[in-house]
């Protein structure tokens, strides 16, 4: 094996080792997400067995605050104009 071939082989091994580390990190990330989901589902099941009910998530209404603010501004303008 020439020095060039040895150098190329070393580069390929380094790339392989980096890919394995990246795959292991991705595996741990996915595992963490799945465990969280499973634990959350189990937590909800236990809560239901104990008689608790989960609240439905509220929808965000970004324009609600803006509309309320506009009403307050209109009321202040009317009060100042009198």
N, C-alpha and C positions, 0 to 999 in steps of 0.2 A: 504494500500500500504506500503510495507516494505521500509526500507532505500535503499536497493539494487535496488528495482524496481524504486524508485524515482530517484536514481542516473543514472540508465540506460535510463529512460525517459528523464532526463535532457540532457544526451549526445546525444540522438536522436534529441531532439529539437534543440540543438546547431548545429548538422550536417545539419538539415533541414534549419535553418536560414543561414548557410554558403552557402548552395547550392542555396538558393533564391538570396542571394547577388551576387553570381557568375553568375547566370542566368541573373540578372538585368544588370550586367556589360557587359556580352556578348551581350545582347539586345542593349545596348547603342552603343557598337562597331559596330554592324551590321547596326544599324540605321544611324550612322555617315557615314559609307561607302556608303550606299544607297543614302543618301542626297547629298554627294559629287558627285556621279555618275549622279544623276538627275540634279543637278545644272550645272555640266559640259555639259551634253546633252543640257540643256536649253541655256547655254552660246553659244554653237556651233550653235544651231538653230538661235539664235538672230544674231550671226555673219554672217551666211549665208543670212539671210533676209536683212542685211545691205550691202551685197555684198562682204564680206570677205570670203576667202577660207582657209581652214586649210591645212597646209603643211603635206605631208605624213611623218611619222617618218623615219629618216635616219637609215639605218642598220649600226650597229657597224662593223667596219672592223679593228679588232685588228692587223692583219698582215700587213695592209697597212702602218702603221707607221714604222713597223719593216723593210719592204721592202725598204721604202724610206731611212731609216737610213743606210741600207746595201749599197744602191747606193751611198750615201754620203761618206761612209767609203771607198768604192772602188775608188771613184774619188779622195779622199785625198791620198790614197795609191799610185795611179798612179802619182799624182802630186809630191809626195815626192820622188818617185823612179827616177824621171827625173833629 
